[in-house]
């Protein structure tokens, strides 16, 4: 029941924050009266940074397991693929309620140790989400410079500002970096909450966030295709020829 409630809450929160955005007004240079808005979403970098964080954690755990199997237990000991003590246990991600609810079963660790592990996991997901969100925006061509260049090529500009790419960059810098960090940290919190309380199925918190986000963005892609059919001049703005 707890997993079902968590799944429903996470689903509703993701749908809500996906629709939360700052809309930057745009006007077309050649087509008089043609206006549009560029949305800067709260989850601007999507959920993919969380996957990068989890991959990094998995690689660190793999190194610890390799050392443990080789007889070097300085970072902790493993039973199978799971750490049981040492640094590797503290930095291991929490994937289900049974990993931290010490009052339901004997976990072999004191409550303060479990709470410390939870704090580390939350810090890693929040800080890692923010850092990897910035990294993803830079590498995926979603930063202020790339967006400004895209707006310029589409023939759009911000009303009341000079039609200059550097002006656009400075304007977008007011929003994109800050929203990227906030959104990455927020997704990190959601992912941790989903893992702590469990979700329906075996997808995990990050998997649920990714599934909901992809579904919502597919809906938006269909909507953008309809807009381009109605207003062909918008194809350049959406990166279509």
N, C-alpha and C positions, 0 to 999 in steps of 0.2 A: 504493500500500500504506500509506504514511504517513497519507493522508487517511482511509482505512478504519479504521485503528487509532485515530486521533484521534476519529472519529465514534463508534465503539463505546465508547471510554473516557468521552467526554462524555455519551453517552446513559446509561451506568451511573451516573455521578456525579450527574447530574440526578435520576434516579429515586431514588437513595439520599438526596440532600439534600431532595427533596420529601417524603420520609417522615420526615425528622428534624424534630422539633418538641418544644416544651414544652407539656404539656397541663395546663390550669388546671381543677381539679375544680369542678363546679357541682352544685347540688341545687335541685330545684323547690320553690317555696314552698308551692304548693297540693297537689301530689301527693306524698304522703309516700313516701319510698323511691326516688323517681325521681331518677336522677343522670345527669349527662352530663359531657363534657369539652370545653373550648374550646381548639382547637389553635393555637398560635402557631408557625408554620413558620419554618424557617431562611430560606427564600425567601419571606418574608412579603409582599413587594410584587410578587411574580412577576417575570417577565422584562421587563415593559413599560418599566421605567426605562432599560434598555439601548437600547431603540428611541428613547427621547427623547434619549439621549446621541448616538446616531448621527445623528439628525435635526439636532441642534445642530451637529455636526461638518460635516454636508453643507451646511447653510446658510452656515457660515463659509467653506467651500471655494467655494461659489457666489459669495460676495461677492468672494473673491480672484480667481476666474476672470473675473468681470465687470470688475474693475479692470484685470486683465492684458489683456483684450481691448480695453479702452479706452486702452491704452498706458501705464497707470500700474503699473509693475512693482515698486513699493516693497515689496510683500508677497511677491513671487515671480512667476516666469513659468510659464505653462501651455502644454502641448502637448495640444491637444484638451481633455479634461476632467481631465487629470492634471497636478498641479504637478511641476515639474522642479527647482526650487531655491527658495531664500528661506524665509521663515517658513511659507508655505503648505505647503511640502514637509515641514517638520519636524512640523507639527501634523496632517498628513494621516493618516487611519487606515490601518493595515496590514491588508490584506484577504486576503492569500495568502502562502505561503512565498516566492514569487518576489520579493516586495517587500523582503525582508530577507536572504535567503541569498546574500551577496555572493560566496561561494566557488563558486557554481554558474554565475554569469554576471556580467558587468560591469554594475553598476547605476549607474555614473557618479558614485558618491559614495564617500568613504573609509569604512572600517569603523566608525570612531568616530562618524561622522555618522549612519550607519545605526543604531548602538546608541543614540545619543542620541534618534533618532526613535522607536525602540522604547520607550525609557524614558518619553518623553512620552506615547505612546499608552497604555501601561500605567497611567500616573498619571491620565490623563484618564478612562479607563474605570473605574478603581477609585474615584477620588474622585467622578466624575460619577455612577457607579452608586449610591453611598451617598447623595449629595445628592438625586438624582432619586427614589430610593426613599422618602426622607422626604417629598418633595413629593407623590409619588403616594399615599402612605398618608394624608396630610392631605386631599387633594382627593377621594379615592375613598371616604371615610368608613370608613377602617380604623384610625384612630388610637384612642388609649385612651378618649377621651370618647365617640366614636360606638359603640365596642364595648361600653362600660359601659352606655350607653343601650339598646342592643339587648338586652343580657342582662337589664336591668331590665324591659323591656317583655315579654320572654318569660316572666317570672315566675321566673327563675332567680336564684341568688345563690351566693356562695362560702361553703362551710361554715366556720363559725368566725369569720366577719366580719359586721359589721352590714349590714343590707339597705339600704345607702345608696349612691347613685350616685357620690358623691365618694370613698367608700372603695374602690369598684371601680376608679375612675380611678387612684387612687394605687397600687393593687395592680398594675394592668395596666402602669403606667408603669415598673415594675421590669423588664419584659420587652420590650414592643413597640418602643420607640424603639431600644434597643440591638440587638435582633435585626434590626430593619429596616436599620440601618447595616451590620451584619456581613453580612447576606444580600445587600444591594446591592453591597458591595465584592466579595463572593465571586463573584457572578454576573459582575461586571466582569472578574475574573481568568479565569473560565471562557471568557468571550467572547473575550478576548485570546488565550488558548491555542488556542482553536478557529480563530481567524483566522491565527495564526502558523504552525500546522502543517497547516491546510486540513481540509476536511470533504468527504464524498462529495456530489456534486451541486453546484449553483451557489447554494445557499441562504445560505452564509456562516455564520460562527459564531453571530451573533445570531439568524439565522433558524432554525438547528438548535435552539438553546436554547428558542426560542419554540414550535417544533413539538412538542418533547418535553414541555414544560411544559403546553401546551394539552391534549395527549393524556392526561397524568396527571391533570389537573384535571377532565377530562371523566369519567374513571373515578371520581373522588371525588364528582362531582355525581350520578352514577348511584347510588353508595352512599348518599349523603345522602337521595336520594328514597326509597330502600328503608327507611331509618331512619324517615322521616316517615310512611310507610305503616304501620310497626309501632307507632310512638309518635306519635299525632296531636298531642299537646301540644307536641312539638318544632317544630311549624311556625312558631310565633312566633319561636323562636330562630334559625331559618334564614331569617327574613324572609318567610315565606309566610303567606298568609291562609287 
